[in-house]
Structure formats: C-alpha cells, structure tokens
C-alpha cells in the first residue's frame, strides 16, 4: 500500500512539474522594470520552512531591475534555491545570491556549497528528466532546471553553471536590463 501511495505522490509531482514546464514555454507578461530584490524576497518567504529546517545561511546582494515576468523569475529563484537546499545533504547549506551588470544584461548567480555536479553531467543537467541521483536518495522530477532554461531563454537570456564535486555549484543566468521608463516594450502572454 505504501508503495502505491508513494507512486501516486511521485506521479502528482511529475504532472505538476510538466504543467509548470509547459507554462514556461510561453513568454510571460513584461510591462515594466521588475525589482529582482522583491521577487527574491517573496521566493525566500515561500521557501522559509525549508530554509529553517535545513539551517541554511543565505546571503544576498542588492539585485538590479530587469525585464522579466516576475512570476517566472520567482520560479527560477525557487528552483535554484530549492535545489541548493536539497543537494546539500550532510552539511548546512550556504547559499549566496548576487548579480552584476554587463552591457545590456544583468548576470545573476546562485552559489551553494552542495554536492556539486561532475563534468559529464553538466552538459545534460538542463535537459528534461535527466536525474543524476536516484529518486530514493534525493526526490525530484528532473524538470526544474529545464524549466529554468526555458524561462530564461524566453526572456532573451541564457543559463549556465560552474561546479566542483564536493565543493558546490554556481548557477548563472542573464536577463535584459530594465529600460528607462517609457522605453520598455510590452510583451503579452500567449492567450492559448
């Protein structure tokens, strides 16, 4: 009975993750500059129970304004921070969130002291259903990073990582800088 219930729970999480991925395939609504600090603050509130349970230490820099759908940026932060918490097995998570401005882009970073990702796995980590740890060891659907990539690419950015096994991983993603008031284009969500 427990096996059937666990299977049903995994299927439910998988369906939710697939729905989230399909929504990320459509551009969000961007009407003006988005304060990434506010989005990160909301994300940390959503993850507060996990953060408290793990004893995680999170540091954050002042983040820039960018052109992005705020809900989708929140989803990216939630996936990356959630993974940093999840893949810190055996140690207290230390997560540092920052950003730098380069030309017309802002490059964000989410660094952790987790398990790290070996070189062979790094080229596949953003593919759907590519898990590198058994479900029994670390639960998940294998869709979160694919969703992050789709969201970032839909906002004219890119996502990549640097990692060392046993040391940790830093995920980077770029997004367009916010334009001065009156110059920002409006991108409407696909109504379908």
TAUR-V482861 format. One line per field, one symbol per residue. psi: psi as a letter, one per 20 degrees, with the letter a starting at -180 (. if undefined). burial: + if it has 9 or more other C-alpha atoms within 8 Angstrom, else -. A space follows every 50 residues. Layout:
psi=???
burial=???
This chain:
psi=ghggggghgggghggghgggghhiipqapoiaqpohggggggghghjggh gghijqopqprpqrproqphhhghhgggggggghghkjpirppppppaqq podjqpoqqoqrkbhrpqghhhiihjqqjnqjqqhhgoqrijighhgggg gghikkarqrrpqppigaqppqqqqqqqqqpiipqpoqqpi.
burial=---------+--++--++-++--+++++++-++++++-++-+++--+--- +--+-+------++++++++-+++++++++++-++-++---++++++++- +---++++++++++++++--++--+++--+-------+--++++++++++ +++++-+++-+-+++-+++++++++++++----+--+-----
